Amino acid sequence: MSENLPKTKYLDPEVLQQLGDLELVAREVVEGLRVGSHRSPLRGFSTEFAHHRQYSPGDALRTIDWRVFGRTDRYYTKLYEAETNFDCHLLIDASASMNYGSRKVSKLEYAKFLAASLAYVVLKQRDSVGLSVFDSEVRAYLPPRSAMGIILEIDKLLRDIKPTPRTNIAKQLHDIALMMKRRSMVLLISDLFSDVDDILAGLDHLRFDGHNVVVLHTLDPYELEFPFDGTWRFEGLEGEEPLTTQPQQIRDDYVASFGEYMESLRAGCVAAQIDYTTVDTSRPLDTVLSEFFHQRESMLNGGSAAART
């Protein structure tokens, strides 16, 4: 990758939106990260054993097969199916609530940039990436493949979709799980505005089928901080009745309730060995991805899933 790329303003979400070409966005973001410095940041773990190879410096110690060492006095690491023929499946929530944005970039636009960049990483690893887009139904399903053109299909699908008012995330996760033919890494990009128990049940279905699941909980900064002042009329994005109120009177209750909801999601994901990360759409995409890759690399080396903020 080019080492002369500047610290480009293209990584700011609002400027990314102006570029238009999603493949260009992904290339600028990912090459600016120099992802090659990370060792397989989007590989799976705890997948089906494939074969051994001789240990090389830098391999995680947890992959050493100590039984083979006891027989041969040589170090060999265990390779798994996800490491030899890796599939990644992106699940993008395109429901009406994802259209919200306190700035110029909605959660759905940010999700599109995020998905394209992640797809680009997988494709640069010479692996395969697939895509599902859902709202109240599964609107699109692309089986994993290794062609760069899938980034353009992601863009087209998201441009063409007209979100519906309500989303049943759990049902869509169950339906997508039934469509997937082989074990994959599954990355869910969603604001997760649904019942926590139902969401976790859908995620559990994916885990029980042997997929490695990562949740990228994508939220607008106003949803996290609720910084409104004066009198506001809040319109329900998924069919709820409008509410007119003075936000400062309900801010403390809102922040407390939202914090409890996020903590329930985190705790449920940790219990199910699902990696959970909060994505704030006001943050530059390269920063979000760099932290995510860093944390995932640490997690894989440590051998367990954890929650991120």
N, C-alpha and C positions, 0 to 999 in steps of 0.2 A: 504494500500500500504506500501511497505517496507520503513522504515525510515532510513535505513543504507546505501542506495545507495550513492556512492561517487559522487562528482562533476565530472561526467564522460566525458572523451574526446569523447565518442561516439556521443555527441551532436554536434560536429563539422561536417559540411556537408561532408567534404572529407573523414572523418573516417566512417561516417554513410554509405557511398557508399561501403566501404570495407566489411561491415558486411554481405551484400547479402540478408539475411532473413528479409523481410520487416516487418513481425510481431514482430521479435526481435527488430528491429529499433523502431517501434511504442511503444513497451512496455518500452524500455529503456528511450525513450524521455518522455513519458507521466508519468511514475511512478517517474522519476526524478523530474517532475514538482509538484508531489503531488497534482494532480488536485482536489482531494477530498476537498481541502481547499476552492475551489471556489464553489459557490452555482449555480449549473446548468449553466455553462458557455456557453452551446450551446442550450439553450432553445429559443423558438420563442417568439414573442410578437405581440400584436394586432391581435390575431387569434380568432377563433370562441368560444364564451362563452360555458362552459360545466356545471359547478355547483359551489356551494359555499362550503367553509370549514371554520371552526373557525380560527380566526387570531392567528398566533404564532409569538413570538418575532423574529425579523430578516426578516419577510415578508416586502416587499416594501409597503410603505404607499399608493402608487398609486393604489394598488390592492384592497384596502378596498372598500366595497360597502356601501356608506354612506346612501343610501336609506334604506337598510336593518337595518343599525344602528339606523336610525330615528324611525323605527317601533319597534325594539326589544331592543334597548339600549345595543346591543352587537356588537362586531366587527367581521365581516366575510370578507374573501377575495374571490375574483372571480377567479376561475380556468378556463383555456381556453383549447381548444382541444389539442394544441401543448404541454401543460403541463401534460396532462393526457395520451396521446398516441403519442409520439413524433417521427417524421420522419425527417431525415436529408439527403439531396441529394447533393453529391459532383459532380461538373462539372469540368472536367480536360481538358484543352486545350493541345492537343498533336500535334499541327501544327509544321511545319518545324522550325519556328523561336524559338520555345521552346527548340530546340536542342542546342542553343547557350550557351556557358559557357566560360568565360574568365579564369576560373580556372578549376579544375578537375571535378566539378559538374555542369552539365547543368541545365537550368531552369526546364526542364522536370524531371530530377532526383530529384531536390529539391521539385518540385510539388508532386512527388510520396511520398517522405518522409512526406511532409506536409499533404497530403490526408490520408495516413495511420495513422498518429498520431491523426488527427481529427476524423477519423473513430473509432479509439480505444477509444477516450474519449466518443463518443456517445454510443458505445457498453458497456463501463463500467457503463454508466448511465442506462443500461438495456433498451435502446431505439434502434431504427432501423436506419440503414444507407444504402443509395443507391448510385449508381455511374453512371455517363455518361462520356464517353470519346469521344472527337470530334476533327476533323481538318477541312477538307473541307466538311465532312459529319459526322453524328453521327455514330461513329464506334462501340460503345458498350453502352448498357443500362441495368443496373441491378436494378430491383425494390428494395426498401428498405426492409431490414430484419435485424434481431438482432443476426445473427450468426457471430462469430469471424472470420470464414473462408473467409468472404468477403474481408478481408485485403489481403489474398493470391490471390484472384481473381483480385484485383486492380493491384497487382504486375504482374501477368501473362498478363493481358490485356495490360498494358503499355509496357511490354517487347515485345509483339507480334506486336504492332502497328507500321506501317511504315508511318510516316507523309507525307502528300502531300505538294507541294510547297505553295499553297494559302489557306487562311482560310476566311470564311465568318461567323464571330462570331455571327452576328445578326440572320442570318438564322438558325444557329444551336440552338441558344437560343429559337427561336420561335418553332422549331421542338421538342426540349426537353420539352418545356412548354406543348405542346400538348400530350406528352407521360405520363406526371405526373398525377396520378389519384386522388391525394388528396393534401391538403395544407401541405407544408413542409418548413423547413429551407433549403435554397439553398445557397451553398458556391461555388462561381466561382473562380477557380485557373487558371489564364491566364496572359500572358504578354499584352493582349489587343491591339495587333498591327493591328488595323483596324480603320475604320472611327468612330469618337466619336459619332456622331448622330445615326449611325446604332447600335453601341453597346448599347447606352442608350435606343433605341427603343426596342431591344431585352430584356434588363433588365426590362423595363416597362411592357412588356408582362407578365413576371414572377410576378411582383408586382400586376398587375391588376387581376391575377388569385388567389391572396391571399397569395402568398408565401412570407416568410421573406427572403430577399436577402442580402448576404454578398459578397463583391468583395475583393479578395486577389490578388492585382495587383503585379505579380511576375516578378521581373526584376533583371538582372545581374548588379553588381556595375559599370561595364564599360559602360553600357547603361545609367546609372544615371550620371556618372562623366566624361565620354569620355576622359580618361587620356592617350590617344595615343600620341606618339612622333615619329618624323622621317617621312618616306613615307610609306603609307599603301595602300594595295589593299583590298577594302571591297567587299565581295561577298554577293549578295542578297540571303537571306535564303528562301524567298517566291517568287522567280521568277524575282526579280528586276535585272537590268543590274549592272555589277560590277563597282566600282568607285575607281580610284587610285588618292590619294590626300595626302597632308600634313595636318594631323588632327589639328595641332595647328592653322592653318589658318581659320578653320571653327568651332573651338571649341565653341567660344562665341555664334555664331548663333545657333549651335546645342543645346547647353544647354538652351538657351532662348526658342527655338521652342519646345524642349522636356518638359520644364517647363510649357509652355502654354497648351500643350496637356494634361499633367497630371492634371493641374488645371481645365481644361474643364471637365475631367472625374470626378474629385472630386465634382465640383459644380453640375454637372448633377446628381450624386448619392445622394448628400445631398438633392437636390430639390425633388427627387423621394423617399426619406426616405429609402435609401439603404446605408448600412454601407460599407465604403471604407477604405481599409488598404493597404499601400505599403509594399511589402515583398522584402527585399534585400537578394539575395541568398548567399551573403558572410557572413551573420550573423548566429550564432549558432541557431539551430532550437528551443531549449528550450527557448531562449531569445525572439524569435519572438512569440512563442505561449504564453508564460507567459504574454507578453505585450498585445497580442490580447485578451486573456481571461480577463485580468484586465480591459481593455477598454470596452469590451463587457458587463462585469458585471456592470460597471459604467453607460453605456448607458442604459441597461435594467432598472436599478434602477431609472435613470433619465427620462426614457420613450421616448427617441427620438434617431434617428440615427445621426451619425456624421462621419466626415472623419478623418482618422488617417494617420500619416506618419511613 
